[in-house]
């Protein structure tokens, strides 16, 4: 775990429009992992399933932090 949580970094360094865009992007990436015919992480990982799993975990963490930031700023997608 990083010394400064992902949420704190997003909250501090990203403006409202960027947080909305980040939340949409990470939602797309995570959703794409589970939809048939799309293997965005597997493609990016050059077929390495372990690395693909780490990518999914990281994307989920960033998405959760972005969504928390949206809630705290009273923003919607």
N, CA, C and O atoms as a Maestro MAE file, in Angstrom:
{
 s_m_m2io_version
 :::
 2.0.0
}

f_m_ct {
 s_m_title
 :::
 protein
 m_atom[308] {
  # First column is atom index #
  i_m_mmod_type
  r_m_x_coord
  r_m_y_coord
  r_m_z_coord
  i_m_residue_number
  s_m_chain_name
  s_m_pdb_residue_name
  s_m_pdb_atom_name
  i_m_atomic_number
  :::
  1 25 0.853 -1.178 0.000 1 A "UNK " " N  " 7
  2 3 0.000 0.000 0.000 1 A "UNK " " CA " 6
  3 2 0.896 1.237 0.000 1 A "UNK " " C  " 6
  4 15 1.863 1.312 0.757 1 A "UNK " " O  " 8
  5 25 0.570 2.192 -0.845 2 A "UNK " " N  " 7
  6 3 1.401 3.403 -0.899 2 A "UNK " " CA " 6
  7 2 1.283 4.220 0.387 2 A "UNK " " C  " 6
  8 15 0.312 4.100 1.134 2 A "UNK " " O  " 8
  9 25 2.272 5.034 0.618 3 A "UNK " " N  " 7
  10 3 2.263 5.883 1.817 3 A "UNK " " CA " 6
  11 2 1.071 6.840 1.789 3 A "UNK " " C  " 6
  12 15 0.464 7.109 2.826 3 A "UNK " " O  " 8
  13 25 0.743 7.344 0.625 4 A "UNK " " N  " 7
  14 3 -0.416 8.227 0.470 4 A "UNK " " CA " 6
  15 2 -1.461 7.449 -0.329 4 A "UNK " " C  " 6
  16 15 -1.200 7.081 -1.474 4 A "UNK " " O  " 8
  17 25 -2.638 7.188 0.246 5 A "UNK " " N  " 7
  18 3 -3.643 6.401 -0.459 5 A "UNK " " CA " 6
  19 2 -4.033 7.019 -1.805 5 A "UNK " " C  " 6
  20 15 -3.931 8.228 -2.014 5 A "UNK " " O  " 8
  21 25 -4.477 6.157 -2.692 6 A "UNK " " N  " 7
  22 3 -4.879 6.583 -4.031 6 A "UNK " " CA " 6
  23 2 -5.937 7.682 -3.944 6 A "UNK " " C  " 6
  24 15 -5.882 8.663 -4.686 6 A "UNK " " O  " 8
  25 25 -6.890 7.516 -3.043 7 A "UNK " " N  " 7
  26 3 -7.962 8.505 -2.920 7 A "UNK " " CA " 6
  27 2 -7.416 9.889 -2.589 7 A "UNK " " C  " 6
  28 15 -7.852 10.884 -3.168 7 A "UNK " " O  " 8
  29 25 -6.482 9.954 -1.678 8 A "UNK " " N  " 7
  30 3 -5.909 11.244 -1.291 8 A "UNK " " CA " 6
  31 2 -5.200 11.903 -2.463 8 A "UNK " " C  " 6
  32 15 -5.262 13.122 -2.627 8 A "UNK " " O  " 8
  33 25 -4.538 11.114 -3.265 9 A "UNK " " N  " 7
  34 3 -3.853 11.670 -4.439 9 A "UNK " " CA " 6
  35 2 -4.857 12.221 -5.434 9 A "UNK " " C  " 6
  36 15 -4.673 13.319 -5.959 9 A "UNK " " O  " 8
  37 25 -5.919 11.468 -5.698 10 A "UNK " " N  " 7
  38 3 -6.945 11.934 -6.632 10 A "UNK " " CA " 6
  39 2 -7.611 13.183 -6.078 10 A "UNK " " C  " 6
  40 15 -7.781 14.168 -6.796 10 A "UNK " " O  " 8
  41 25 -7.984 13.150 -4.823 11 A "UNK " " N  " 7
  42 3 -8.655 14.280 -4.186 11 A "UNK " " CA " 6
  43 2 -7.812 15.557 -4.265 11 A "UNK " " C  " 6
  44 15 -8.346 16.648 -4.469 11 A "UNK " " O  " 8
  45 25 -6.519 15.417 -4.107 12 A "UNK " " N  " 7
  46 3 -5.622 16.564 -4.063 12 A "UNK " " CA " 6
  47 2 -5.231 17.095 -5.432 12 A "UNK " " C  " 6
  48 15 -5.128 18.307 -5.623 12 A "UNK " " O  " 8
  49 25 -5.015 16.206 -6.379 13 A "UNK " " N  " 7
  50 3 -4.358 16.610 -7.622 13 A "UNK " " CA " 6
  51 2 -5.235 16.653 -8.863 13 A "UNK " " C  " 6
  52 15 -4.776 17.114 -9.908 13 A "UNK " " O  " 8
  53 25 -6.474 16.192 -8.791 14 A "UNK " " N  " 7
  54 3 -7.305 16.105 -9.994 14 A "UNK " " CA " 6
  55 2 -8.556 16.961 -9.826 14 A "UNK " " C  " 6
  56 15 -9.241 16.894 -8.805 14 A "UNK " " O  " 8
  57 25 -8.843 17.774 -10.857 15 A "UNK " " N  " 7
  58 3 -10.026 18.637 -10.767 15 A "UNK " " CA " 6
  59 2 -11.303 17.840 -11.064 15 A "UNK " " C  " 6
  60 15 -11.238 16.665 -11.427 15 A "UNK " " O  " 8
  61 25 -12.451 18.484 -10.908 16 A "UNK " " N  " 7
  62 3 -13.745 17.806 -11.032 16 A "UNK " " CA " 6
  63 2 -13.932 17.114 -12.381 16 A "UNK " " C  " 6
  64 15 -14.329 15.950 -12.430 16 A "UNK " " O  " 8
  65 25 -13.654 17.812 -13.456 17 A "UNK " " N  " 7
  66 3 -13.848 17.221 -14.784 17 A "UNK " " CA " 6
  67 2 -12.922 16.027 -15.011 17 A "UNK " " C  " 6
  68 15 -13.317 15.039 -15.629 17 A "UNK " " O  " 8
  69 25 -11.703 16.120 -14.514 18 A "UNK " " N  " 7
  70 3 -10.754 15.016 -14.653 18 A "UNK " " CA " 6
  71 2 -11.184 13.804 -13.828 18 A "UNK " " C  " 6
  72 15 -11.007 12.665 -14.260 18 A "UNK " " O  " 8
  73 25 -11.747 14.046 -12.647 19 A "UNK " " N  " 7
  74 3 -12.225 12.935 -11.817 19 A "UNK " " CA " 6
  75 2 -13.379 12.226 -12.515 19 A "UNK " " C  " 6
  76 15 -13.446 10.997 -12.523 19 A "UNK " " O  " 8
  77 25 -14.285 13.003 -13.102 20 A "UNK " " N  " 7
  78 3 -15.400 12.394 -13.843 20 A "UNK " " CA " 6
  79 2 -14.873 11.540 -14.998 20 A "UNK " " C  " 6
  80 15 -15.332 10.417 -15.208 20 A "UNK " " O  " 8
  81 25 -13.916 12.074 -15.734 21 A "UNK " " N  " 7
  82 3 -13.351 11.344 -16.865 21 A "UNK " " CA " 6
  83 2 -12.622 10.082 -16.390 21 A "UNK " " C  " 6
  84 15 -12.737 9.027 -17.014 21 A "UNK " " O  " 8
  85 25 -11.882 10.189 -15.299 22 A "UNK " " N  " 7
  86 3 -11.168 9.035 -14.757 22 A "UNK " " CA " 6
  87 2 -12.143 7.950 -14.311 22 A "UNK " " C  " 6
  88 15 -11.909 6.766 -14.553 22 A "UNK " " O  " 8
  89 25 -13.226 8.347 -13.668 23 A "UNK " " N  " 7
  90 3 -14.226 7.377 -13.217 23 A "UNK " " CA " 6
  91 2 -14.859 6.656 -14.408 23 A "UNK " " C  " 6
  92 15 -15.069 5.444 -14.363 23 A "UNK " " O  " 8
  93 25 -15.159 7.396 -15.461 24 A "UNK " " N  " 7
  94 3 -15.742 6.775 -16.656 24 A "UNK " " CA " 6
  95 2 -14.742 5.826 -17.321 24 A "UNK " " C  " 6
  96 15 -15.110 4.728 -17.738 24 A "UNK " " O  " 8
  97 25 -13.496 6.244 -17.417 25 A "UNK " " N  " 7
  98 3 -12.470 5.406 -18.036 25 A "UNK " " CA " 6
  99 2 -12.275 4.113 -17.259 25 A "UNK " " C  " 6
  100 15 -12.270 3.033 -17.849 25 A "UNK " " O  " 8
  101 25 -12.116 4.208 -15.955 26 A "UNK " " N  " 7
  102 3 -11.870 2.997 -15.165 26 A "UNK " " CA " 6
  103 2 -13.102 2.095 -15.147 26 A "UNK " " C  " 6
  104 15 -12.970 0.872 -15.117 26 A "UNK " " O  " 8
  105 25 -14.291 2.684 -15.163 27 A "UNK " " N  " 7
  106 3 -15.511 1.874 -15.252 27 A "UNK " " CA " 6
  107 2 -15.517 1.082 -16.562 27 A "UNK " " C  " 6
  108 15 -15.840 -0.106 -16.576 27 A "UNK " " O  " 8
  109 25 -15.160 1.743 -17.647 28 A "UNK " " N  " 7
  110 3 -15.087 1.087 -18.955 28 A "UNK " " CA " 6
  111 2 -14.071 -0.055 -18.944 28 A "UNK " " C  " 6
  112 15 -14.344 -1.143 -19.450 28 A "UNK " " O  " 8
  113 25 -12.915 0.198 -18.373 29 A "UNK " " N  " 7
  114 3 -11.873 -0.826 -18.328 29 A "UNK " " CA " 6
  115 2 -12.292 -2.037 -17.504 29 A "UNK " " C  " 6
  116 15 -12.102 -3.178 -17.925 29 A "UNK " " O  " 8
  117 25 -12.859 -1.788 -16.338 30 A "UNK " " N  " 7
  118 3 -13.268 -2.890 -15.464 30 A "UNK " " CA " 6
  119 2 -14.428 -3.654 -16.095 30 A "UNK " " C  " 6
  120 15 -14.426 -4.885 -16.099 30 A "UNK " " O  " 8
  121 25 -15.405 -2.948 -16.622 31 A "UNK " " N  " 7
  122 3 -16.541 -3.606 -17.268 31 A "UNK " " CA " 6
  123 2 -16.059 -4.446 -18.456 31 A "UNK " " C  " 6
  124 15 -16.527 -5.566 -18.660 31 A "UNK " " O  " 8
  125 25 -15.137 -3.907 -19.224 32 A "UNK " " N  " 7
  126 3 -14.613 -4.616 -20.382 32 A "UNK " " CA " 6
  127 2 -13.930 -5.917 -20.022 32 A "UNK " " C  " 6
  128 15 -13.917 -6.853 -20.823 32 A "UNK " " O  " 8
  129 25 -13.365 -5.991 -18.832 33 A "UNK " " N  " 7
  130 3 -12.706 -7.214 -18.392 33 A "UNK " " CA " 6
  131 2 -13.701 -8.372 -18.309 33 A "UNK " " C  " 6
  132 15 -13.360 -9.516 -18.609 33 A "UNK " " O  " 8
  133 25 -14.930 -8.065 -17.899 34 A "UNK " " N  " 7
  134 3 -15.927 -9.109 -17.676 34 A "UNK " " CA " 6
  135 2 -16.831 -9.366 -18.873 34 A "UNK " " C  " 6
  136 15 -17.559 -10.359 -18.881 34 A "UNK " " O  " 8
  137 25 -16.806 -8.508 -19.876 35 A "UNK " " N  " 7
  138 3 -17.657 -8.707 -21.045 35 A "UNK " " CA " 6
  139 2 -16.978 -9.641 -22.045 35 A "UNK " " C  " 6
  140 15 -15.775 -9.538 -22.284 35 A "UNK " " O  " 8
  141 25 -17.757 -10.550 -22.622 36 A "UNK " " N  " 7
  142 3 -17.169 -11.470 -23.594 36 A "UNK " " CA " 6
  143 2 -16.660 -10.732 -24.832 36 A "UNK " " C  " 6
  144 15 -17.271 -9.766 -25.289 36 A "UNK " " O  " 8
  145 25 -15.555 -11.194 -25.355 37 A "UNK " " N  " 7
  146 3 -15.000 -10.606 -26.569 37 A "UNK " " CA " 6
  147 2 -14.038 -9.467 -26.331 37 A "UNK " " C  " 6
  148 15 -13.354 -9.037 -27.260 37 A "UNK " " O  " 8
  149 25 -13.967 -8.965 -25.105 38 A "UNK " " N  " 7
  150 3 -13.029 -7.886 -24.802 38 A "UNK " " CA " 6
  151 2 -11.999 -8.407 -23.813 38 A "UNK " " C  " 6
  152 15 -12.349 -9.004 -22.795 38 A "UNK " " O  " 8
  153 25 -10.761 -8.184 -24.111 39 A "UNK " " N  " 7
  154 3 -9.691 -8.602 -23.203 39 A "UNK " " CA " 6
  155 2 -8.653 -7.482 -23.146 39 A "UNK " " C  " 6
  156 15 -7.484 -7.690 -23.469 39 A "UNK " " O  " 8
  157 25 -9.093 -6.301 -22.733 40 A "UNK " " N  " 7
  158 3 -8.217 -5.138 -22.734 40 A "UNK " " CA " 6
  159 2 -6.966 -5.351 -21.890 40 A "UNK " " C  " 6
  160 15 -5.856 -5.035 -22.320 40 A "UNK " " O  " 8
  161 25 -7.149 -5.881 -20.701 41 A "UNK " " N  " 7
  162 3 -6.003 -6.088 -19.821 41 A "UNK " " CA " 6
  163 2 -5.110 -7.210 -20.350 41 A "UNK " " C  " 6
  164 15 -3.883 -7.109 -20.315 41 A "UNK " " O  " 8
  165 25 -5.733 -8.271 -20.834 42 A "UNK " " N  " 7
  166 3 -4.959 -9.391 -21.350 42 A "UNK " " CA " 6
  167 2 -4.153 -8.970 -22.579 42 A "UNK " " C  " 6
  168 15 -3.011 -9.395 -22.753 42 A "UNK " " O  " 8
  169 25 -4.745 -8.142 -23.420 43 A "UNK " " N  " 7
  170 3 -4.028 -7.625 -24.589 43 A "UNK " " CA " 6
  171 2 -2.859 -6.747 -24.142 43 A "UNK " " C  " 6
  172 15 -1.740 -6.888 -24.636 43 A "UNK " " O  " 8
  173 25 -3.130 -5.843 -23.205 44 A "UNK " " N  " 7
  174 3 -2.073 -4.947 -22.717 44 A "UNK " " CA " 6
  175 2 -0.959 -5.719 -22.024 44 A "UNK " " C  " 6
  176 15 0.199 -5.302 -22.049 44 A "UNK " " O  " 8
  177 25 -1.308 -6.851 -21.401 45 A "UNK " " N  " 7
  178 3 -0.325 -7.661 -20.693 45 A "UNK " " CA " 6
  179 2 0.343 -8.684 -21.608 45 A "UNK " " C  " 6
  180 15 1.057 -9.570 -21.139 45 A "UNK " " O  " 8
  181 25 0.114 -8.561 -22.888 46 A "UNK " " N  " 7
  182 3 0.705 -9.476 -23.883 46 A "UNK " " CA " 6
  183 2 0.410 -10.939 -23.554 46 A "UNK " " C  " 6
  184 15 1.267 -11.810 -23.703 46 A "UNK " " O  " 8
  185 25 -0.834 -11.193 -23.100 47 A "UNK " " N  " 7
  186 3 -1.255 -12.558 -22.832 47 A "UNK " " CA " 6
  187 2 -0.900 -13.104 -21.463 47 A "UNK " " C  " 6
  188 15 -1.254 -14.241 -21.149 47 A "UNK " " O  " 8
  189 25 -0.220 -12.338 -20.649 48 A "UNK " " N  " 7
  190 3 0.169 -12.799 -19.305 48 A "UNK " " CA " 6
  191 2 -1.012 -12.615 -18.348 48 A "UNK " " C  " 6
  192 15 -1.327 -11.492 -17.955 48 A "UNK " " O  " 8
  193 25 -1.659 -13.716 -17.978 49 A "UNK " " N  " 7
  194 3 -2.856 -13.661 -17.144 49 A "UNK " " CA " 6
  195 2 -2.581 -13.088 -15.751 49 A "UNK " " C  " 6
  196 15 -3.438 -12.409 -15.185 49 A "UNK " " O  " 8
  197 25 -1.422 -13.349 -15.206 50 A "UNK " " N  " 7
  198 3 -1.089 -12.831 -13.876 50 A "UNK " " CA " 6
  199 2 -0.991 -11.310 -13.911 50 A "UNK " " C  " 6
  200 15 -1.559 -10.628 -13.057 50 A "UNK " " O  " 8
  201 25 -0.281 -10.786 -14.881 51 A "UNK " " N  " 7
  202 3 -0.151 -9.330 -15.021 51 A "UNK " " CA " 6
  203 2 -1.526 -8.712 -15.312 51 A "UNK " " C  " 6
  204 15 -1.852 -7.641 -14.799 51 A "UNK " " O  " 8
  205 25 -2.316 -9.389 -16.128 52 A "UNK " " N  " 7
  206 3 -3.664 -8.924 -16.428 52 A "UNK " " CA " 6
  207 2 -4.485 -8.803 -15.147 52 A "UNK " " C  " 6
  208 15 -5.225 -7.833 -14.981 52 A "UNK " " O  " 8
  209 25 -4.368 -9.753 -14.260 53 A "UNK " " N  " 7
  210 3 -5.069 -9.707 -12.975 53 A "UNK " " CA " 6
  211 2 -4.610 -8.545 -12.113 53 A "UNK " " C  " 6
  212 15 -5.422 -7.905 -11.444 53 A "UNK " " O  " 8
  213 25 -3.326 -8.270 -12.125 54 A "UNK " " N  " 7
  214 3 -2.801 -7.124 -11.379 54 A "UNK " " CA " 6
  215 2 -3.325 -5.816 -11.962 54 A "UNK " " C  " 6
  216 15 -3.616 -4.873 -11.225 54 A "UNK " " O  " 8
  217 25 -3.443 -5.764 -13.281 55 A "UNK " " N  " 7
  218 3 -3.996 -4.569 -13.937 55 A "UNK " " CA " 6
  219 2 -5.441 -4.349 -13.513 55 A "UNK " " C  " 6
  220 15 -5.843 -3.220 -13.234 55 A "UNK " " O  " 8
  221 25 -6.220 -5.420 -13.463 56 A "UNK " " N  " 7
  222 3 -7.614 -5.319 -13.035 56 A "UNK " " CA " 6
  223 2 -7.699 -4.824 -11.594 56 A "UNK " " C  " 6
  224 15 -8.502 -3.945 -11.283 56 A "UNK " " O  " 8
  225 25 -6.879 -5.383 -10.724 57 A "UNK " " N  " 7
  226 3 -6.877 -4.962 -9.320 57 A "UNK " " CA " 6
  227 2 -6.547 -3.480 -9.189 57 A "UNK " " C  " 6
  228 15 -7.192 -2.760 -8.427 57 A "UNK " " O  " 8
  229 25 -5.549 -3.032 -9.929 58 A "UNK " " N  " 7
  230 3 -5.163 -1.622 -9.880 58 A "UNK " " CA " 6
  231 2 -6.274 -0.730 -10.423 58 A "UNK " " C  " 6
  232 15 -6.564 0.321 -9.852 58 A "UNK " " O  " 8
  233 25 -6.890 -1.144 -11.517 59 A "UNK " " N  " 7
  234 3 -7.981 -0.349 -12.107 59 A "UNK " " CA " 6
  235 2 -9.162 -0.260 -11.141 59 A "UNK " " C  " 6
  236 15 -9.796 0.790 -11.031 59 A "UNK " " O  " 8
  237 25 -9.458 -1.344 -10.448 60 A "UNK " " N  " 7
  238 3 -10.544 -1.331 -9.462 60 A "UNK " " CA " 6
  239 2 -10.241 -0.369 -8.311 60 A "UNK " " C  " 6
  240 15 -11.126 0.353 -7.851 60 A "UNK " " O  " 8
  241 25 -9.008 -0.361 -7.855 61 A "UNK " " N  " 7
  242 3 -8.617 0.541 -6.765 61 A "UNK " " CA " 6
  243 2 -8.736 1.999 -7.196 61 A "UNK " " C  " 6
  244 15 -9.229 2.836 -6.439 61 A "UNK " " O  " 8
  245 25 -8.288 2.297 -8.400 62 A "UNK " " N  " 7
  246 3 -8.371 3.677 -8.905 62 A "UNK " " CA " 6
  247 2 -9.829 4.063 -9.120 62 A "UNK " " C  " 6
  248 15 -10.223 5.189 -8.818 62 A "UNK " " O  " 8
  249 25 -10.630 3.139 -9.640 63 A "UNK " " N  " 7
  250 3 -12.049 3.438 -9.855 63 A "UNK " " CA " 6
  251 2 -12.762 3.715 -8.532 63 A "UNK " " C  " 6
  252 15 -13.538 4.665 -8.426 63 A "UNK " " O  " 8
  253 25 -12.498 2.890 -7.534 64 A "UNK " " N  " 7
  254 3 -13.114 3.100 -6.220 64 A "UNK " " CA " 6
  255 2 -12.713 4.456 -5.640 64 A "UNK " " C  " 6
  256 15 -13.543 5.157 -5.061 64 A "UNK " " O  " 8
  257 25 -11.455 4.817 -5.796 65 A "UNK " " N  " 7
  258 3 -10.991 6.115 -5.290 65 A "UNK " " CA " 6
  259 2 -11.643 7.265 -6.052 65 A "UNK " " C  " 6
  260 15 -12.015 8.275 -5.454 65 A "UNK " " O  " 8
  261 25 -11.780 7.118 -7.359 66 A "UNK " " N  " 7
  262 3 -12.425 8.168 -8.158 66 A "UNK " " CA " 6
  263 2 -13.892 8.319 -7.763 66 A "UNK " " C  " 6
  264 15 -14.391 9.437 -7.637 66 A "UNK " " O  " 8
  265 25 -14.578 7.202 -7.569 67 A "UNK " " N  " 7
  266 3 -15.985 7.261 -7.174 67 A "UNK " " CA " 6
  267 2 -16.145 7.877 -5.785 67 A "UNK " " C  " 6
  268 15 -17.090 8.629 -5.545 67 A "UNK " " O  " 8
  269 25 -15.242 7.567 -4.884 68 A "UNK " " N  " 7
  270 3 -15.300 8.165 -3.545 68 A "UNK " " CA " 6
  271 2 -15.090 9.675 -3.625 68 A "UNK " " C  " 6
  272 15 -15.759 10.445 -2.935 68 A "UNK " " O  " 8
  273 25 -14.164 10.081 -4.466 69 A "UNK " " N  " 7
  274 3 -13.923 11.511 -4.654 69 A "UNK " " CA " 6
  275 2 -15.159 12.195 -5.222 69 A "UNK " " C  " 6
  276 15 -15.519 13.288 -4.786 69 A "UNK " " O  " 8
  277 25 -15.808 11.561 -6.190 70 A "UNK " " N  " 7
  278 3 -17.044 12.117 -6.749 70 A "UNK " " CA " 6
  279 2 -18.108 12.287 -5.670 70 A "UNK " " C  " 6
  280 15 -18.763 13.326 -5.598 70 A "UNK " " O  " 8
  281 25 -18.279 11.268 -4.832 71 A "UNK " " N  " 7
  282 3 -19.264 11.363 -3.752 71 A "UNK " " CA " 6
  283 2 -18.924 12.479 -2.792 71 A "UNK " " C  " 6
  284 15 -19.803 13.237 -2.381 71 A "UNK " " O  " 8
  285 25 -17.671 12.586 -2.434 72 A "UNK " " N  " 7
  286 3 -17.270 13.624 -1.464 72 A "UNK " " CA " 6
  287 2 -17.420 15.029 -2.039 72 A "UNK " " C  " 6
  288 15 -17.647 15.985 -1.296 72 A "UNK " " O  " 8
  289 25 -17.294 15.155 -3.349 73 A "UNK " " N  " 7
  290 3 -17.469 16.462 -3.998 73 A "UNK " " CA " 6
  291 2 -18.900 16.688 -4.453 73 A "UNK " " C  " 6
  292 15 -19.196 17.704 -5.082 73 A "UNK " " O  " 8
  293 25 -19.791 15.756 -4.143 74 A "UNK " " N  " 7
  294 3 -21.197 15.834 -4.551 74 A "UNK " " CA " 6
  295 2 -21.352 15.985 -6.053 74 A "UNK " " C  " 6
  296 15 -22.147 16.795 -6.529 74 A "UNK " " O  " 8
  297 25 -20.581 15.192 -6.801 75 A "UNK " " N  " 7
  298 3 -20.641 15.196 -8.258 75 A "UNK " " CA " 6
  299 2 -21.281 13.901 -8.746 75 A "UNK " " C  " 6
  300 15 -21.283 12.893 -8.039 75 A "UNK " " O  " 8
  301 25 -21.818 13.940 -9.952 76 A "UNK " " N  " 7
  302 3 -22.355 12.736 -10.590 76 A "UNK " " CA " 6
  303 2 -21.697 12.549 -11.939 76 A "UNK " " C  " 6
  304 15 -21.135 13.485 -12.508 76 A "UNK " " O  " 8
  305 25 -21.772 11.339 -12.438 77 A "UNK " " N  " 7
  306 3 -21.190 11.055 -13.763 77 A "UNK " " CA " 6
  307 2 -22.115 11.521 -14.846 77 A "UNK " " C  " 6
  308 15 -21.806 11.373 -16.028 77 A "UNK " " O  " 8
  :::
 }
 m_bond[307] {
  # First column is bond index #
  i_m_from
  i_m_to
  i_m_order
  :::
  1 1 2 1
  2 2 3 1
  3 3 4 2
  4 3 5 1
  5 5 6 1
  6 6 7 1
  7 7 8 2
  8 7 9 1
  9 9 10 1
  10 10 11 1
  11 11 12 2
  12 11 13 1
  13 13 14 1
  14 14 15 1
  15 15 16 2
  16 15 17 1
  17 17 18 1
  18 18 19 1
  19 19 20 2
  20 19 21 1
  21 21 22 1
  22 22 23 1
  23 23 24 2
  24 23 25 1
  25 25 26 1
  26 26 27 1
  27 27 28 2
  28 27 29 1
  29 29 30 1
  30 30 31 1
  31 31 32 2
  32 31 33 1
  33 33 34 1
  34 34 35 1
  35 35 36 2
  36 35 37 1
  37 37 38 1
  38 38 39 1
  39 39 40 2
  40 39 41 1
  41 41 42 1
  42 42 43 1
  43 43 44 2
  44 43 45 1
  45 45 46 1
  46 46 47 1
  47 47 48 2
  48 47 49 1
  49 49 50 1
  50 50 51 1
  51 51 52 2
  52 51 53 1
  53 53 54 1
  54 54 55 1
  55 55 56 2
  56 55 57 1
  57 57 58 1
  58 58 59 1
  59 59 60 2
  60 59 61 1
  61 61 62 1
  62 62 63 1
  63 63 64 2
  64 63 65 1
  65 65 66 1
  66 66 67 1
  67 67 68 2
  68 67 69 1
  69 69 70 1
  70 70 71 1
  71 71 72 2
  72 71 73 1
  73 73 74 1
  74 74 75 1
  75 75 76 2
  76 75 77 1
  77 77 78 1
  78 78 79 1
  79 79 80 2
  80 79 81 1
  81 81 82 1
  82 82 83 1
  83 83 84 2
  84 83 85 1
  85 85 86 1
  86 86 87 1
  87 87 88 2
  88 87 89 1
  89 89 90 1
  90 90 91 1
  91 91 92 2
  92 91 93 1
  93 93 94 1
  94 94 95 1
  95 95 96 2
  96 95 97 1
  97 97 98 1
  98 98 99 1
  99 99 100 2
  100 99 101 1
  101 101 102 1
  102 102 103 1
  103 103 104 2
  104 103 105 1
  105 105 106 1
  106 106 107 1
  107 107 108 2
  108 107 109 1
  109 109 110 1
  110 110 111 1
  111 111 112 2
  112 111 113 1
  113 113 114 1
  114 114 115 1
  115 115 116 2
  116 115 117 1
  117 117 118 1
  118 118 119 1
  119 119 120 2
  120 119 121 1
  121 121 122 1
  122 122 123 1
  123 123 124 2
  124 123 125 1
  125 125 126 1
  126 126 127 1
  127 127 128 2
  128 127 129 1
  129 129 130 1
  130 130 131 1
  131 131 132 2
  132 131 133 1
  133 133 134 1
  134 134 135 1
  135 135 136 2
  136 135 137 1
  137 137 138 1
  138 138 139 1
  139 139 140 2
  140 139 141 1
  141 141 142 1
  142 142 143 1
  143 143 144 2
  144 143 145 1
  145 145 146 1
  146 146 147 1
  147 147 148 2
  148 147 149 1
  149 149 150 1
  150 150 151 1
  151 151 152 2
  152 151 153 1
  153 153 154 1
  154 154 155 1
  155 155 156 2
  156 155 157 1
  157 157 158 1
  158 158 159 1
  159 159 160 2
  160 159 161 1
  161 161 162 1
  162 162 163 1
  163 163 164 2
  164 163 165 1
  165 165 166 1
  166 166 167 1
  167 167 168 2
  168 167 169 1
  169 169 170 1
  170 170 171 1
  171 171 172 2
  172 171 173 1
  173 173 174 1
  174 174 175 1
  175 175 176 2
  176 175 177 1
  177 177 178 1
  178 178 179 1
  179 179 180 2
  180 179 181 1
  181 181 182 1
  182 182 183 1
  183 183 184 2
  184 183 185 1
  185 185 186 1
  186 186 187 1
  187 187 188 2
  188 187 189 1
  189 189 190 1
  190 190 191 1
  191 191 192 2
  192 191 193 1
  193 193 194 1
  194 194 195 1
  195 195 196 2
  196 195 197 1
  197 197 198 1
  198 198 199 1
  199 199 200 2
  200 199 201 1
  201 201 202 1
  202 202 203 1
  203 203 204 2
  204 203 205 1
  205 205 206 1
  206 206 207 1
  207 207 208 2
  208 207 209 1
  209 209 210 1
  210 210 211 1
  211 211 212 2
  212 211 213 1
  213 213 214 1
  214 214 215 1
  215 215 216 2
  216 215 217 1
  217 217 218 1
  218 218 219 1
  219 219 220 2
  220 219 221 1
  221 221 222 1
  222 222 223 1
  223 223 224 2
  224 223 225 1
  225 225 226 1
  226 226 227 1
  227 227 228 2
  228 227 229 1
  229 229 230 1
  230 230 231 1
  231 231 232 2
  232 231 233 1
  233 233 234 1
  234 234 235 1
  235 235 236 2
  236 235 237 1
  237 237 238 1
  238 238 239 1
  239 239 240 2
  240 239 241 1
  241 241 242 1
  242 242 243 1
  243 243 244 2
  244 243 245 1
  245 245 246 1
  246 246 247 1
  247 247 248 2
  248 247 249 1
  249 249 250 1
  250 250 251 1
  251 251 252 2
  252 251 253 1
  253 253 254 1
  254 254 255 1
  255 255 256 2
  256 255 257 1
  257 257 258 1
  258 258 259 1
  259 259 260 2
  260 259 261 1
  261 261 262 1
  262 262 263 1
  263 263 264 2
  264 263 265 1
  265 265 266 1
  266 266 267 1
  267 267 268 2
  268 267 269 1
  269 269 270 1
  270 270 271 1
  271 271 272 2
  272 271 273 1
  273 273 274 1
  274 274 275 1
  275 275 276 2
  276 275 277 1
  277 277 278 1
  278 278 279 1
  279 279 280 2
  280 279 281 1
  281 281 282 1
  282 282 283 1
  283 283 284 2
  284 283 285 1
  285 285 286 1
  286 286 287 1
  287 287 288 2
  288 287 289 1
  289 289 290 1
  290 290 291 1
  291 291 292 2
  292 291 293 1
  293 293 294 1
  294 294 295 1
  295 295 296 2
  296 295 297 1
  297 297 298 1
  298 298 299 1
  299 299 300 2
  300 299 301 1
  301 301 302 1
  302 302 303 1
  303 303 304 2
  304 303 305 1
  305 305 306 1
  306 306 307 1
  307 307 308 2
  :::
 }
}
